[in-house]
Amino acid sequence: MGMYKNMTATANVANASGELQGFYVNSTTAGTIQFYDSATTTTTTPITGAITPAVGWHNLPVSTANGIYAVIGGTALNVTIAYK
């Protein structure tokens, strides 16, 4: 069983090591998202490059050492991130 966080702007998802399971894009208008292995706003350890996702579920199973930080860009993106 995992946790989730719904986001529309750049923010910290998890502040401890864990596992990013994936994300569901609820709506988007050319929005982008990029994930980092970080417990804070540090963007020095990227997990992914900038992704321009379509609406729907996106599997992204990856373990993190420090936490999960998501940077949302573009014009609009509403996303729910699943993690544990």
N, C-alpha and C positions, 0 to 999 in steps of 0.2 A: 504494500500500500504506500502511496506517496502523497506529496503535497502539491499545491498549485498556486500560481499567482497570476492574476489578470493584470495586464499592463497596456498603457497607451503612450508611455514616455520612458526614457532611459532611467533605469533604477537597479538597485541591488535585488537579486532574486533570493539568494541564500548566502548567509555569512559564515558558513562552515563547510568543510569537505562533504562531498556527497555524490549524487549521480543525477545528471540531467537526463531525463527520459525522452523528452521531445517537446513539441509545442503545437498548439492549435491556433491557426490564424482565423479569427472571427470575422474580420473585415480589413481591407487594405485598399489604398489608392496610391500605388507606387511606393509603399513603405518598405523600409529595410530593417534588418535586425542583425546584430553581431553579438556573439557570446564570448565572454572572457572568464578565465579561471581566477577569480578574485573575490575577496570578501568585502571589498570597498569599491571605490570608484576608479581603481587602477585599471588601466587598459594595456598593461605590458605583457600579459600572457594570453594571447588569443586562442580560443577554442576553434572558432570558425572565421572565415572572412565575412564580408558583408553579404547577406542573403536577401534576395528580393522574392519573398515567398508568395505562393498562391493561397487562396482561402482553403482551409482544410488542415488535416493532421500531418505533421512532419516528424518522423522518427529521428531522434538524435541521442542515442544512448552513449554517454561518455561520463567517466568518473572525473571528479575535480578534487584537487588537493586543498584548495583554499576557500572555494565558494563559487557562486555564479553571479555574474554581472552582465546585464543585457543593455546594449546601446541600440535605441530605436531611432531611425532617421527617416528621411523621405517626407511625404506629405501626410500620410495617415496610416496607422497600423494599430489594430486592437488584437492582442495576442494573449493566450493563456499558456503559461509555461508549466510543464509537469516535471517534478524532481523529487528525489528522496535522499 
